[in-house]
C-alpha cells in the first residue's frame, strides 16, 4: 500500500491478489472442516458439544447413560472422521467453523 486516495492507503493489484488468494485458501480449509463435521452421526454430533462444555468422558457416559468404553469408541470415531488426533483438536476444529451444538 503506497498510494493514498483521500488520505487512505490504496492496495496495489498484487497486494489485492495475495489477499484474495489467502481468503480463498482459508475458505477452502473451512469448507473442508465443515464437510468433515457433516460426516458425524447424530449421536457423534452430541459429543463435541459435551466436550466444548468441559465434560470428561466419564461425565459424558453418565449424562448419556452409556459406558465409558462406548463414549471412548465414539470419540475415536469422531477423531477419525474429523482427521484430528485429540479431543482438543476436535473442539478447536468445531469452534473454528462456528459449529453449533446439536440440541
N, CA, C and O atoms as a printed pandas DataFrame, in Angstrom:
     atom_number atom_name residue_name chain_id  residue_number  x_coord  y_coord  z_coord
0              1         N          UNK        A               1    0.851   -1.170    0.000
1              2        CA          UNK        A               1    0.000    0.000    0.000
2              3         C          UNK        A               1    0.894    1.229    0.000
3              4         O          UNK        A               1    1.515    1.573    1.006
4              5         N          UNK        A               2    0.941    1.866   -1.129
5              6        CA          UNK        A               2    1.838    3.010   -1.235
6              7         C          UNK        A               2    1.082    4.301   -1.481
7              8         O          UNK        A               2    1.335    5.316   -0.832
8              9         N          UNK        A               3    0.161    4.254   -2.412
9             10        CA          UNK        A               3   -0.532    5.481   -2.773
10            11         C          UNK        A               3   -1.604    5.816   -1.756
11            12         O          UNK        A               3   -2.058    4.959   -0.998
12            13         N          UNK        A               4   -1.987    7.038   -1.755
13            14        CA          UNK        A               4   -3.083    7.471   -0.893
14            15         C          UNK        A               4   -4.191    8.037   -1.766
15            16         O          UNK        A               4   -3.928    8.742   -2.740
16            17         N          UNK        A               5   -5.400    7.731   -1.418
17            18        CA          UNK        A               5   -6.563    8.295   -2.085
18            19         C          UNK        A               5   -7.441    8.864   -0.987
19            20         O          UNK        A               5   -7.940    8.132   -0.133
20            21         N          UNK        A               6   -7.621   10.156   -1.016
21            22        CA          UNK        A               6   -8.385   10.843    0.029
22            23         C          UNK        A               6   -7.829   10.525    1.416
23            24         O          UNK        A               6   -8.580   10.380    2.381
24            25         N          UNK        A               7   -6.512   10.419    1.500
25            26        CA          UNK        A               7   -5.855   10.193    2.774
26            27         C          UNK        A               7   -5.835    8.744    3.232
27            28         O          UNK        A               7   -5.316    8.451    4.309
28            29         N          UNK        A               8   -6.392    7.824    2.434
29            30        CA          UNK        A               8   -6.428    6.406    2.796
30            31         C          UNK        A               8   -5.469    5.621    1.908
31            32         O          UNK        A               8   -5.308    5.946    0.732
32            33         N          UNK        A               9   -4.829    4.585    2.464
33            34        CA          UNK        A               9   -3.922    3.777    1.654
34            35         C          UNK        A               9   -4.689    2.987    0.594
35            36         O          UNK        A               9   -5.818    2.556    0.826
36            37         N          UNK        A              10   -4.077    2.805   -0.552
37            38        CA          UNK        A              10   -4.674    2.060   -1.654
38            39         C          UNK        A              10   -3.803    0.835   -1.921
39            40         O          UNK        A              10   -2.583    0.952   -2.029
40            41         N          UNK        A              11   -4.423   -0.333   -2.027
41            42        CA          UNK        A              11   -3.685   -1.558   -2.296
42            43         C          UNK        A              11   -3.257   -1.615   -3.745
43            44         O          UNK        A              11   -3.959   -1.157   -4.647
44            45         N          UNK        A              12   -2.086   -2.190   -3.939
45            46        CA          UNK        A              12   -1.660   -2.459   -5.315
46            47         C          UNK        A              12   -2.426   -3.681   -5.792
47            48         O          UNK        A              12   -3.018   -4.395   -4.983
48            49         N          UNK        A              13   -2.423   -3.928   -7.085
49            50        CA          UNK        A              13   -3.131   -5.095   -7.613
50            51         C          UNK        A              13   -2.496   -6.390   -7.108
51            52         O          UNK        A              13   -3.205   -7.373   -6.896
52            53         N          UNK        A              14   -1.173   -6.412   -6.910
53            54        CA          UNK        A              14   -0.501   -7.599   -6.362
54            55         C          UNK        A              14   -0.942   -7.855   -4.923
55            56         O          UNK        A              14   -1.197   -8.998   -4.545
56            57         N          UNK        A              15   -1.032   -6.803   -4.127
57            58        CA          UNK        A              15   -1.468   -6.952   -2.732
58            59         C          UNK        A              15   -2.908   -7.462   -2.675
59            60         O          UNK        A              15   -3.236   -8.334   -1.871
60            61         N          UNK        A              16   -3.753   -6.912   -3.529
61            62        CA          UNK        A              16   -5.146   -7.339   -3.572
62            63         C          UNK        A              16   -5.246   -8.800   -3.982
63            64         O          UNK        A              16   -6.018   -9.556   -3.393
64            65         N          UNK        A              17   -4.480   -9.205   -4.980
65            66        CA          UNK        A              17   -4.494  -10.595   -5.442
66            67         C          UNK        A              17   -4.022  -11.543   -4.342
67            68         O          UNK        A              17   -4.608  -12.611   -4.165
68            69         N          UNK        A              18   -2.977  -11.177   -3.602
69            70        CA          UNK        A              18   -2.490  -12.015   -2.488
70            71         C          UNK        A              18   -3.549  -12.128   -1.399
71            72         O          UNK        A              18   -3.753  -13.204   -0.837
72            73         N          UNK        A              19   -4.218  -11.028   -1.104
73            74        CA          UNK        A              19   -5.277  -11.031   -0.098
74            75         C          UNK        A              19   -6.438  -11.930   -0.524
75            76         O          UNK        A              19   -6.957  -12.702    0.282
76            77         N          UNK        A              20   -6.839  -11.830   -1.781
77            78        CA          UNK        A              20   -7.925  -12.664   -2.294
78            79         C          UNK        A              20   -7.522  -14.140   -2.313
79            80         O          UNK        A              20   -8.341  -15.003   -1.998
80            81         N          UNK        A              21   -6.277  -14.441   -2.675
81            82        CA          UNK        A              21   -5.780  -15.824   -2.655
82            83         C          UNK        A              21   -5.807  -16.386   -1.236
83            84         O          UNK        A              21   -6.205  -17.532   -1.028
84            85         N          UNK        A              22   -5.387  -15.588   -0.268
85            86        CA          UNK        A              22   -5.387  -16.023    1.129
86            87         C          UNK        A              22   -6.819  -16.298    1.594
87            88         O          UNK        A              22   -7.064  -17.277    2.299
88            89         N          UNK        A              23   -7.748  -15.455    1.211
89            90        CA          UNK        A              23   -9.155  -15.640    1.599
90            91         C          UNK        A              23   -9.732  -16.906    0.965
91            92         O          UNK        A              23  -10.445  -17.664    1.624
92            93         N          UNK        A              24   -9.421  -17.134   -0.322
93            94        CA          UNK        A              24   -9.900  -18.345   -0.993
94            95         C          UNK        A              24   -9.339  -19.587   -0.317
95            96         O          UNK        A              24  -10.046  -20.576   -0.128
96            97         N          UNK        A              25   -8.077  -19.528    0.041
97            98        CA          UNK        A              25   -7.423  -20.655    0.723
98            99         C          UNK        A              25   -8.079  -20.936    2.062
99           100         O          UNK        A              25   -8.374  -22.089    2.379
100          101         N          UNK        A              26   -8.308  -19.905    2.845
101          102        CA          UNK        A              26   -8.945  -20.048    4.150
102          103         C          UNK        A              26  -10.349  -20.619    4.001
103          104         O          UNK        A              26  -10.768  -21.460    4.797
104          105         N          UNK        A              27  -11.069  -20.170    2.991
105          106        CA          UNK        A              27  -12.429  -20.661    2.769
106          107         C          UNK        A              27  -12.426  -22.136    2.407
107          108         O          UNK        A              27  -13.297  -22.884    2.849
108          109         N          UNK        A              28  -11.450  -22.564    1.602
109          110        CA          UNK        A              28  -11.344  -23.977    1.238
110          111         C          UNK        A              28  -11.093  -24.834    2.479
111          112         O          UNK        A              28  -11.682  -25.905    2.629
112          113         N          UNK        A              29  -10.224  -24.363    3.359
113          114        CA          UNK        A              29   -9.922  -25.094    4.595
114          115         C          UNK        A              29  -11.166  -25.182    5.470
115          116         O          UNK        A              29  -11.493  -26.252    5.983
116          117         N          UNK        A              30  -11.850  -24.073    5.638
117          118        CA          UNK        A              30  -13.060  -24.047    6.463
118          119         C          UNK        A              30  -14.150  -24.936    5.867
119          120         O          UNK        A              30  -14.825  -25.657    6.601
120          121         N          UNK        A              31  -14.328  -24.893    4.554
121          122        CA          UNK        A              31  -15.329  -25.748    3.900
122          123         C          UNK        A              31  -14.996  -27.220    4.112
123          124         O          UNK        A              31  -15.893  -28.036    4.324
124          125         N          UNK        A              32  -13.700  -27.564    4.055
125          126        CA          UNK        A              32  -13.288  -28.949    4.284
126          127         C          UNK        A              32  -13.581  -29.362    5.722
127          128         O          UNK        A              32  -14.020  -30.486    5.969
128          129         N          UNK        A              33  -13.342  -28.470    6.661
129          130        CA          UNK        A              33  -13.645  -28.769    8.071
130          131         C          UNK        A              33  -15.143  -29.002    8.252
131          132         O          UNK        A              33  -15.545  -29.930    8.954
132          133         N          UNK        A              34  -15.961  -28.175    7.632
133          134        CA          UNK        A              34  -17.417  -28.339    7.731
134          135         C          UNK        A              34  -17.857  -29.673    7.125
135          136         O          UNK        A              34  -18.730  -30.353    7.665
136          137         N          UNK        A              35  -17.242  -30.039    5.997
137          138        CA          UNK        A              35  -17.553  -31.305    5.341
138          139         C          UNK        A              35  -17.269  -32.468    6.282
139          140         O          UNK        A              35  -18.057  -33.409    6.373
140          141         N          UNK        A              36  -16.128  -32.399    6.987
141          142        CA          UNK        A              36  -15.776  -33.472    7.924
142          143         C          UNK        A              36  -16.767  -33.533    9.087
143          144         O          UNK        A              36  -17.129  -34.627    9.520
144          145         N          UNK        A              37  -17.207  -32.398    9.596
145          146        CA          UNK        A              37  -18.199  -32.393   10.676
146          147         C          UNK        A              37  -19.520  -33.013   10.229
147          148         O          UNK        A              37  -20.215  -33.642   11.027
148          149         N          UNK        A              38  -19.863  -32.839    8.965
149          150        CA          UNK        A              38  -21.111  -33.398    8.446
150          151         C          UNK        A              38  -21.075  -34.919    8.372
151          152         O          UNK        A              38  -22.124  -35.549    8.244
152          153         N          UNK        A              39  -19.889  -35.522    8.451
153          154        CA          UNK        A              39  -19.757  -36.978    8.427
154          155         C          UNK        A              39  -20.187  -37.627    9.737
155          156         O          UNK        A              39  -20.417  -38.836    9.787
156          157         N          UNK        A              40  -20.297  -36.833   10.792
157          158        CA          UNK        A              40  -20.635  -37.379   12.103
158          159         C          UNK        A              40  -22.094  -37.835   12.154
159          160         O          UNK        A              40  -22.982  -37.211   11.573
160          161         N          UNK        A              41  -22.311  -38.935   12.864
161          162        CA          UNK        A              41  -23.682  -39.406   13.081
162          163         C          UNK        A              41  -24.379  -38.457   14.061
163          164         O          UNK        A              41  -23.746  -37.598   14.675
164          165         N          UNK        A              42  -25.676  -38.633   14.190
165          166        CA          UNK        A              42  -26.444  -37.807   15.122
166          167         C          UNK        A              42  -25.865  -37.900   16.531
167          168         O          UNK        A              42  -25.686  -36.877   17.191
168          169         N          UNK        A              43  -25.572  -39.103   16.995
169          170        CA          UNK        A              43  -25.016  -39.287   18.343
170          171         C          UNK        A              43  -23.619  -38.687   18.439
171          172         O          UNK        A              43  -23.282  -38.054   19.439
172          173         N          UNK        A              44  -22.806  -38.881   17.404
173          174        CA          UNK        A              44  -21.452  -38.328   17.426
174          175         C          UNK        A              44  -21.469  -36.805   17.474
175          176         O          UNK        A              44  -20.550  -36.191   18.015
176          177         N          UNK        A              45  -22.490  -36.205   16.921
177          178        CA          UNK        A              45  -22.587  -34.736   16.937
178          179         C          UNK        A              45  -22.845  -34.186   18.336
179          180         O          UNK        A              45  -22.571  -33.015   18.598
180          181         N          UNK        A              46  -23.359  -35.004   19.221
181          182        CA          UNK        A              46  -23.622  -34.565   20.592
182          183         C          UNK        A              46  -22.334  -34.474   21.407
183          184         O          UNK        A              46  -22.210  -33.621   22.286
184          185         N          UNK        A              47  -21.400  -35.335   21.120
185          186        CA          UNK        A              47  -20.196  -35.435   21.945
186          187         C          UNK        A              47  -19.323  -34.178   21.878
187          188         O          UNK        A              47  -18.885  -33.709   22.929
188          189         N          UNK        A              48  -19.047  -33.610   20.704
189          190        CA          UNK        A              48  -18.248  -32.371   20.720
190          191         C          UNK        A              48  -18.890  -31.275   21.573
191          192         O          UNK        A              48  -18.189  -30.495   22.217
192          193         N          UNK        A              49  -20.217  -31.220   21.574
193          194        CA          UNK        A              49  -20.908  -30.241   22.423
194          195         C          UNK        A              49  -20.621  -30.474   23.893
195          196         O          UNK        A              49  -20.407  -29.529   24.652
196          197         N          UNK        A              50  -20.617  -31.735   24.289
197          198        CA          UNK        A              50  -20.294  -32.067   25.683
198          199         C          UNK        A              50  -18.844  -31.716   25.995
199          200         O          UNK        A              50  -18.539  -31.212   27.077
200          201         N          UNK        A              51  -17.950  -31.984   25.041
201          202        CA          UNK        A              51  -16.533  -31.647   25.241
202          203         C          UNK        A              51  -16.345  -30.137   25.329
203          204         O          UNK        A              51  -15.580  -29.644   26.158
204          205         N          UNK        A              52  -17.048  -29.413   24.469
205          206        CA          UNK        A              52  -16.979  -27.947   24.497
206          207         C          UNK        A              52  -17.449  -27.427   25.854
207          208         O          UNK        A              52  -16.905  -26.456   26.380
208          209         N          UNK        A              53  -18.466  -28.083   26.414
209          210        CA          UNK        A              53  -18.967  -27.692   27.739
210          211         C          UNK        A              53  -18.022  -28.102   28.865
211          212         O          UNK        A              53  -18.269  -27.801   30.032
212          213         N          UNK        A              54  -16.945  -28.787   28.510
213          214        CA          UNK        A              54  -15.943  -29.152   29.510
214          215         C          UNK        A              54  -16.163  -30.488   30.190
215          216         O          UNK        A              54  -15.511  -30.786   31.191
216          217         N          UNK        A              55  -17.072  -31.297   29.663
217          218        CA          UNK        A              55  -17.338  -32.596   30.275
218          219         C          UNK        A              55  -16.260  -33.616   29.901
219          220         O          UNK        A              55  -15.753  -33.623   28.780
220          221         N          UNK        A              56  -15.929  -34.460   30.849
221          222        CA          UNK        A              56  -14.983  -35.550   30.621
222          223         C          UNK        A              56  -15.724  -36.736   30.011
223          224         O          UNK        A              56  -16.955  -36.754   29.967
224          225         N          UNK        A              57  -14.961  -37.729   29.540
225          226        CA          UNK        A              57  -15.569  -38.949   29.010
226          227         C          UNK        A              57  -16.459  -39.582   30.072
227          228         O          UNK        A              57  -17.559  -40.038   29.763
228          229         N          UNK        A              58  -16.004  -39.616   31.299
229          230        CA          UNK        A              58  -16.788  -40.201   32.395
230          231         C          UNK        A              58  -18.116  -39.454   32.562
231          232         O          UNK        A              58  -19.167  -40.078   32.709
232          233         N          UNK        A              59  -18.065  -38.126   32.539
233          234        CA          UNK        A              59  -19.294  -37.336   32.701
234          235         C          UNK        A              59  -20.229  -37.534   31.510
235          236         O          UNK        A              59  -21.446  -37.625   31.672
236          237         N          UNK        A              60  -19.645  -37.600   30.307
237          238        CA          UNK        A              60  -20.473  -37.813   29.109
238          239         C          UNK        A              60  -21.170  -39.169   29.195
239          240         O          UNK        A              60  -22.342  -39.290   28.840
240          241         N          UNK        A              61  -20.456  -40.181   29.663
241          242        CA          UNK        A              61  -21.067  -41.515   29.773
242          243         C          UNK        A              61  -22.219  -41.494   30.784
243          244         O          UNK        A              61  -23.246  -42.140   30.575
244          245         N          UNK        A              62  -22.042  -40.757   31.864
245          246        CA          UNK        A              62  -23.093  -40.659   32.885
246          247         C          UNK        A              62  -24.309  -39.918   32.319
247          248         O          UNK        A              62  -25.446  -40.355   32.496
248          249         N          UNK        A              63  -24.062  -38.797   31.638
249          250        CA          UNK        A              63  -25.142  -37.993   31.053
250          251         C          UNK        A              63  -25.896  -38.797   29.999
251          252         O          UNK        A              63  -27.123  -38.746   29.924
252          253         N          UNK        A              64  -25.141  -39.545   29.181
253          254        CA          UNK        A              64  -25.726  -40.284   28.059
254          255         C          UNK        A              64  -26.249  -41.653   28.441
255          256         O          UNK        A              64  -26.906  -42.320   27.642
256          257         N          UNK        A              65  -25.960  -42.071   29.660
257          258        CA          UNK        A              65  -26.357  -43.379   30.170
258          259         C          UNK        A              65  -25.803  -44.495   29.267
259          260         O          UNK        A              65  -26.523  -45.404   28.852
260          261         N          UNK        A              66  -24.510  -44.390   28.984
261          262        CA          UNK        A              66  -23.778  -45.437   28.265
262          263         C          UNK        A              66  -22.453  -45.642   28.984
263          264         O          UNK        A              66  -22.079  -44.840   29.839
264          265         N          UNK        A              67  -21.755  -46.689   28.650
265          266        CA          UNK        A              67  -20.485  -46.963   29.321
266          267         C          UNK        A              67  -19.400  -45.997   28.837
267          268         O          UNK        A              67  -19.499  -45.406   27.762
268          269         N          UNK        A              68  -18.373  -45.860   29.659
269          270        CA          UNK        A              68  -17.221  -45.041   29.260
270          271         C          UNK        A              68  -16.581  -45.618   28.006
271          272         O          UNK        A              68  -16.118  -44.871   27.145
272          273         N          UNK        A              69  -16.552  -46.945   27.899
273          274        CA          UNK        A              69  -15.974  -47.588   26.711
274          275         C          UNK        A              69  -16.727  -47.174   25.445
275          276         O          UNK        A              69  -16.122  -46.956   24.395
276          277         N          UNK        A              70  -18.040  -47.069   25.556
277          278        CA          UNK        A              70  -18.849  -46.641   24.404
278          279         C          UNK        A              70  -18.501  -45.209   24.016
279          280         O          UNK        A              70  -18.336  -44.907   22.834
280          281         N          UNK        A              71  -18.389  -44.334   24.998
281          282        CA          UNK        A              71  -18.042  -42.934   24.711
282          283         C          UNK        A              71  -16.643  -42.861   24.108
283          284         O          UNK        A              71  -16.419  -42.107   23.161
284          285         N          UNK        A              72  -15.702  -43.636   24.644
285          286        CA          UNK        A              72  -14.334  -43.630   24.091
286          287         C          UNK        A              72  -14.337  -44.102   22.627
287          288         O          UNK        A              72  -13.617  -43.554   21.793
288          289         N          UNK        A              73  -15.152  -45.120   22.324
289          290        CA          UNK        A              73  -15.276  -45.611   20.943
290          291         C          UNK        A              73  -15.854  -44.521   20.052
291          292         O          UNK        A              73  -15.394  -44.321   18.928
292          293         N          UNK        A              74  -16.859  -43.818   20.554
293          294        CA          UNK        A              74  -17.462  -42.727   19.784
294          295         C          UNK        A              74  -16.451  -41.601   19.555
295          296         O          UNK        A              74  -16.369  -41.047   18.459
296          297         N          UNK        A              75  -15.687  -41.269   20.591
297          298        CA          UNK        A              75  -14.670  -40.217   20.460
298          299         C          UNK        A              75  -13.627  -40.640   19.422
299          300         O          UNK        A              75  -13.211  -39.827   18.596
300          301         N          UNK        A              76  -13.211  -41.882   19.460
301          302        CA          UNK        A              76  -12.221  -42.378   18.488
302          303         C          UNK        A              76  -12.764  -42.259   17.068
303          304         O          UNK        A              76  -12.035  -41.861   16.159
304          305         N          UNK        A              77  -14.031  -42.599   16.870
305          306        CA          UNK        A              77  -14.672  -42.475   15.563
306          307         C          UNK        A              77  -14.726  -41.012   15.111
307          308         O          UNK        A              77  -14.468  -40.697   13.950
308          309         N          UNK        A              78  -15.063  -40.133   16.047
309          310        CA          UNK        A              78  -15.131  -38.690   15.752
310          311         C          UNK        A              78  -13.759  -38.180   15.316
311          312         O          UNK        A              78  -13.647  -37.463   14.322
312          313         N          UNK        A              79  -12.720  -38.548   16.059
313          314        CA          UNK        A              79  -11.365  -38.091   15.726
314          315         C          UNK        A              79  -10.973  -38.563   14.339
315          316         O          UNK        A              79  -10.361  -37.813   13.579
316          317         N          UNK        A              80  -11.319  -39.803   13.999
317          318        CA          UNK        A              80  -11.006  -40.327   12.666
318          319         C          UNK        A              80  -11.732  -39.572   11.567
319          320         O          UNK        A              80  -11.134  -39.211   10.554
320          321         N          UNK        A              81  -13.017  -39.335   11.766
321          322        CA          UNK        A              81  -13.811  -38.628   10.749
322          323         C          UNK        A              81  -13.366  -37.181   10.591
323          324         O          UNK        A              81  -13.395  -36.633    9.489
324          325         N          UNK        A              82  -12.954  -36.565   11.695
325          326        CA          UNK        A              82  -12.510  -35.168   11.623
326          327         C          UNK        A              82  -11.042  -35.053   11.211
327          328         O          UNK        A              82  -10.547  -33.961   10.932
328          329         N          UNK        A              83  -10.353  -36.202   11.178
329          330        CA          UNK        A              83   -8.941  -36.240   10.799
330          331         C          UNK        A              83   -8.084  -35.411   11.748
331          332         O          UNK        A              83   -7.214  -34.648   11.327
332          333         N          UNK        A              84   -8.356  -35.584   13.053
333          334        CA          UNK        A              84   -7.572  -34.921   14.098
334          335         C          UNK        A              84   -7.112  -35.991   15.086
335          336         O          UNK        A              84   -7.623  -37.111   15.084
336          337         N          UNK        A              85   -6.143  -35.635   15.929
337          338        CA          UNK        A              85   -5.566  -36.643   16.820
338          339         C          UNK        A              85   -5.916  -36.453   18.297
339          340         O          UNK        A              85   -5.465  -37.232   19.137
340          341         N          UNK        A              86   -6.706  -35.441   18.625
341          342        CA          UNK        A              86   -7.045  -35.231   20.029
342          343         C          UNK        A              86   -8.430  -34.607   20.167
343          344         O          UNK        A              86   -8.971  -34.009   19.237
344          345         N          UNK        A              87   -8.973  -34.770   21.363
345          346        CA          UNK        A              87  -10.267  -34.153   21.656
346          347         C          UNK        A              87  -10.164  -32.631   21.556
347          348         O          UNK        A              87  -11.086  -31.969   21.078
348          349         N          UNK        A              88   -9.048  -32.088   22.004
349          350        CA          UNK        A              88   -8.837  -30.641   21.941
350          351         C          UNK        A              88   -8.852  -30.156   20.494
351          352         O          UNK        A              88   -9.443  -29.121   20.186
352          353         N          UNK        A              89   -8.199  -30.908   19.609
353          354        CA          UNK        A              89   -8.185  -30.527   18.190
354          355         C          UNK        A              89   -9.591  -30.603   17.596
355          356         O          UNK        A              89   -9.959  -29.764   16.774
356          357         N          UNK        A              90  -10.376  -31.598   18.002
357          358        CA          UNK        A              90  -11.755  -31.717   17.518
358          359         C          UNK        A              90  -12.583  -30.514   17.950
359          360         O          UNK        A              90  -13.344  -29.953   17.162
360          361         N          UNK        A              91  -12.424  -30.128   19.208
361          362        CA          UNK        A              91  -13.142  -28.959   19.724
362          363         C          UNK        A              91  -12.679  -27.696   18.989
363          364         O          UNK        A              91  -13.498  -26.848   18.636
364          365         N          UNK        A              92  -11.374  -27.573   18.760
365          366        CA          UNK        A              92  -10.834  -26.414   18.034
366          367         C          UNK        A              92  -11.373  -26.333   16.623
367          368         O          UNK        A              92  -11.710  -25.249   16.146
368          369         N          UNK        A              93  -11.457  -27.471   15.948
369          370        CA          UNK        A              93  -11.992  -27.508   14.590
370          371         C          UNK        A              93  -13.453  -27.050   14.593
371          372         O          UNK        A              93  -13.855  -26.225   13.773
372          373         N          UNK        A              94  -14.234  -27.588   15.513
373          374        CA          UNK        A              94  -15.653  -27.206   15.594
374          375         C          UNK        A              94  -15.796  -25.710   15.870
375          376         O          UNK        A              94  -16.634  -25.033   15.273
376          377         N          UNK        A              95  -14.978  -25.214   16.768
377          378        CA          UNK        A              95  -15.019  -23.790   17.103
378          379         C          UNK        A              95  -14.612  -22.935   15.897
379          380         O          UNK        A              95  -15.220  -21.897   15.638
380          381         N          UNK        A              96  -13.592  -23.370   15.169
381          382        CA          UNK        A              96  -13.073  -22.613   14.017
382          383         C          UNK        A              96  -14.156  -22.365   12.963
383          384         O          UNK        A              96  -14.212  -21.289   12.367
384          385         N          UNK        A              97  -15.001  -23.346   12.741
385          386        CA          UNK        A              97  -16.025  -23.203   11.703
386          387         C          UNK        A              97  -17.343  -22.660   12.239
387          388         O          UNK        A              97  -18.316  -22.538   11.495
388          389         N          UNK        A              98  -17.377  -22.331   13.541
389          390        CA          UNK        A              98  -18.600  -21.788   14.124
390          391         C          UNK        A              98  -19.670  -22.833   14.320
391          392         O          UNK        A              98  -20.864  -22.536   14.282
392          393         N          UNK        A              99  -19.229  -24.072   14.534
393          394        CA          UNK        A              99  -20.146  -25.193   14.722
394          395         C          UNK        A              99  -21.026  -24.952   15.932
395          396         O          UNK        A              99  -20.556  -24.503   16.977
396          397         N          UNK        A             100  -22.300  -25.252   15.783
397          398        CA          UNK        A             100  -23.250  -25.086   16.877
398          399         C          UNK        A             100  -23.701  -26.466   17.321
399          400         O          UNK        A             100  -24.041  -27.320   16.502
400          401         N          UNK        A             101  -23.698  -26.666   18.604
401          402        CA          UNK        A             101  -24.058  -27.941   19.214
402          403         C          UNK        A             101  -25.471  -28.387   18.849
403          404         O          UNK        A             101  -26.402  -27.582   18.815
404          405         N          UNK        A             102  -25.615  -29.694   18.576
405          406        CA          UNK        A             102  -26.934  -30.275   18.336
406          407         C          UNK        A             102  -27.728  -30.235   19.626
407          408         O          UNK        A             102  -27.167  -30.424   20.705
408          409         N          UNK        A             103  -29.018  -29.994   19.529
409          410        CA          UNK        A             103  -29.863  -29.970   20.731
410          411         C          UNK        A             103  -30.395  -31.326   21.047
411          412         O          UNK        A             103  -31.125  -31.491   22.025
